[in-house]
Amino acid sequence: MLVGSDKSSQQQDIEKAIKLIKALKEQTMSIKTSPFDVAKYLETDEDIRLFLQAAAEEGTEKEFIHALNTAARAKGMTEVAKKAGLTRASLYKALRPEGKPRFETISKVTKALGSRLLLA
């Protein structure tokens, strides 16, 4: 028996509780998720600069290249490739996870993203 009810309404209370549980299960089962993509949140050149700076300071070389890829996607691969003097295909190839871009390419892409490499 549910709190605040009497024995005569017990069956109705049980049926209500079952309906509520079913409704909650359906609601929970219908939640859809998608992978988090930081590129969607890099809206300005300043956002990109801060993101790349954090990756350079805190991450490995591979993580920095991944950050360049993310920033390039945020800005638009075609636009970045054009500004860097690269083809879109070569930009994708250089910044892929198994890619090993030359320093010249990293420098060009960084500049195309509105940033520059500095030693501190």
LUMMI-927518 format. One record per residue (C-alpha): residue in one letter; x, y, z. Coordinates in steps of 0.02 Angstrom, whole numbers, padded with zeros to 5 digits, always signed. Layout:
% LUMMI-927518
AXYZ ...
//
This chain:
% LUMMI-927518
M+00000+00000+00000 L+00067+00171-00046 V+00083+00306+00086 G-00076+00407+00105 S-00191+00281+00024 D-00310+00152+00093 K-00330-00032+00058 S-00473-00004-00063 S-00366+00098-00183 Q-00211-00012-00170 Q-00235-00097-00340 Q-00258+00072-00425 D-00101+00138-00340 I-00001-00013-00399 E-00062+00010-00577 K-00015+00196-00571 A+00158+00152-00507 I+00183+00023-00645 K+00130+00150-00778 L+00250+00278-00705 I+00394+00155-00708 K+00356+00109-00889 A+00348+00293-00938 L+00516+00327-00854 K+00596+00178-00940 E+00533+00237-01110 Q+00595+00412-01077 T+00766+00348-01024 M+00778+00231-01172 S+00738+00371-01294 I+00884+00482-01243 K+01004+00497-01389 T+01184+00550-01369 S+01314+00602-01494 P+01502+00608-01482 F+01572+00767-01406 D+01663+00872-01536 V+01758+01021-01466 A+01768+01094-01642 K+01586+01147-01625 Y+01634+01260-01480 L+01786+01344-01557 E+01692+01494-01625 T+01824+01631-01631 D+02008+01649-01673 E+02037+01682-01488 D+01951+01517-01442 I+02063+01427-01566 R+02220+01514-01504 L+02183+01469-01323 F+02140+01290-01371 L+02304+01269-01467 Q+02402+01352-01328 A+02332+01231-01200 A+02368+01083-01313 A+02548+01141-01341 E+02578+01171-01155 E+02493+01017-01085 G+02493+00886-01222 T+02608+00777-01324 E+02659+00809-01504 K+02519+00693-01564 E+02393+00785-01457 F+02449+00952-01528 I+02427+00886-01706 H+02255+00821-01657 A+02216+00995-01587 L+02271+01072-01753 N+02152+00953-01842 T+02010+01001-01725 A+02045+01187-01746 A+02055+01169-01935 R+01886+01081-01938 A+01814+01220-01829 K+01878+01354-01948 G+01842+01253-02105 M+01966+01135-02185 T+01948+01214-02357 E+01981+01389-02290 V+02130+01333-02185 A+02206+01234-02328 K+02189+01382-02444 K+02270+01503-02319 A+02409+01378-02283 G+02445+01351-02468 L+02398+01168-02460 T+02269+01061-02544 R+02124+01006-02437 A+02176+00824-02461 S+02355+00857-02405 L+02291+00950-02251 Y+02181+00801-02203 K+02328+00684-02234 A+02449+00787-02130 L+02330+00805-01983 R+02260+00628-01977 P+02298+00527-01819 E+02438+00428-01900 G+02504+00579-01996 K+02678+00647-01970 P+02672+00825-02036 R+02831+00921-02068 F+02870+01072-01960 E+02840+01183-02112 T+02663+01114-02128 I+02628+01137-01941 S+02690+01316-01953 K+02584+01356-02106 V+02427+01280-02029 T+02455+01371-01865 K+02471+01537-01958 A+02317+01497-02063 L+02222+01474-01900 G+02270+01650-01845 S+02403+01594-01722 R+02591+01579-01720 L+02719+01468-01640 L+02824+01549-01504 L+02956+01483-01387 A+02948+01537-01207 
//
